[in-house]
Amino acid sequence: MRVKVARRYQITIPEEVREEVGVNVGDAVDVRSQGGRIVVEKIGKSWESVMEETRGAWKTHPVFKNMNDSVEIVDWLRRKSRKK
């Protein structure tokens, strides 16, 4: 699939490829040259799985104490920022 290199040498991974590989915002990828090609490879855990590991970590926080995990907190913050 062909994409164009943008300013600051950025590329957008096409939706079809993201879905097939399971790449999400916040995921770590490895970028390397290999035989004259640029290879982008997903590595490590997904953002959601890392956030799930924080379940219960916010029990004493005055605002977030009633939320289950960091995913819920981030969703709440995103909704709040959209209302502005």
Secondary structure, DSSP 8 states (H G I E B T S, - for coil): ------GGG-----HHHHHHHT--TT-EEEEEEETTEEEEEEES--HHHHHHTTTTTTTT-TTTTTS-SHHHHHHHHHHHHHT-
